[in-house]
Amino acid sequence: MDSKLKARLIFAKPTDYWLSEKKVERGYWGFVRCREDYEEEKASVKRQFRGLIQSLRGEGIDIELLPEIEIQNTDDLLKNINDMERSDVNVILVTFPMGAWSPGDLTYGIVAASKYAVFFDKFKPNTYAGTLFTPPAYQTLKKHG
């Protein structure tokens, strides 16, 4: 049995409308308004997470960082289910509301495929849209066991 803890970052990828080269003028809950916003935040979080992994290794914890996954829609979720199940812990970054028509579906799908799921929320300097959506999702999951 492998005793190494396997961790993975999962990014809730914005819909293509919000990933244009030019900033979208229309406002919404969250801060990603173009591809650059998304890529910069993703790179920043990956650096921070790699630093956290190194700190844990320095404390003697045997941990492996698995390749990241981006989920934009149900097809992405289904395509990556097996990889998510191989992780011991999935850390989900919801910079954008997950799922255009039913945001809960992607959240619940990720949780169902995870041994442990950690939702990373952020308020400043850039508020993640998921910061507003994950607390109600957590309450629903808690209520239903």
N, C-alpha and C positions, 0 to 999 in steps of 0.2 A: 504494500500500500504506500502510495506517495504521500508524504507528510507535508510537502511544500504547499503553502497557501497560494491559491491562484486568484489574482484580482484582475478585473477588466474595467476599462472606462467605456461607457456607452453614451453617445451624444445624440440628443434629440435634434435632428437636423431640420432646419426650417424648410418650408415649401420653397419651390424654385422662385416664386415671386419675390421672396425676401433675400434671394441669393444673387441678385443682379450685380453688375459691376458698378452701377451708379446707385447712390442711396435712394431708397424709396421714400417719398415724402409723406405718404399716408401713415398715421400713427397707430399704435396698438400697444398692448401690455407687453413690455419687454424692450430690449434695446437693439437687437439685430435688425439692421435696415439694409444691409448689403453683404455680399460674400466676404469682403474684407473684415467687417465686424465679426462675423462668425469664425473665420479662420484665425483672427488675432486672439479671440477669446479661447478658442480650442487650443491653440499653441500655448497660451498662458497657463491654462489649467493642466495641460499635459506636463509642462515643466514643473509645476507645483506638485503634481501627483508623483512624478518620477522622484522628486526630492523627498516626498513622504515615504516612498518605497525604500529609498536609500537609507533614510533614518531608521526605518523598521529593521532593515538588514543590519544596520549598525548596532541595534539592540539585540541582535541574535535571532530575529524572526526570519525563518526561511520562507521568502515570498517571491513569487514570480508575477511579473506584469505581462498579461496576455495582450495580443493585438486589440486595438480599439475597434468599436463597432459604431456605425452611424445608422440611426433609424429615422426615416422620414415618413414611412407609411406602413401599412399592414404587410405588404409584400416584403419589405426589408425585415420586419419583425419575424415573419415566417421563415425567411431565408437564413436568418441568424439564430434561430431557436437552439440548435444543437451546440453552437459555440457558446451561447449564453449559459446553457446547462453545464458546460465543462468548467465554468468559473465557480470558485467558492464564494466570491463576493463580486457583485456588479455594482459599480458606482455610476449612477445615471445623472447626466447634466442636462437639465431641461431649460436651455436658453430660449426656447420657443414652445408655445403650446403644442403638445404632442397629439397629432391627429386633427385633420381639418374638420371632419364631420362628427367624430366621436372621440374626444381627447382621452377619455378613460380607457378605451380599448387598448391603446399602445401601452399605457401605464400598467394596466392589469396584466397584459401579455408579458411584459418584461418581468414583473413580479412573479408571475406563474412559472417563468423559465429560470428563475434565480433561486439559488439556495439561500442567499442573503442579498438584499438590495438596499443600497444606500442612495438616497436622492440628495444631490448636492444643490443647495439653494444659495442664492447670493443676493444681497440687497444693495451693496454699494461697492464700487462706484457705478456699476451697471446692474440694474435689477433684472434677474432672470424671470422670464414669464412663468416658468415652472414654480417660482417662489410663491405665486398666487394659486397655482393649481395643485401642487403636490399635497399641501395640508388636507384639503377635502378628500383627495384620493386616499391618503393615509387613514383618515377617519372611517371611510367606507370599508377599507381592507380590515381595519381593526375590528369594526362592528361585525363583519362576517367571518372573522377568524382566519 
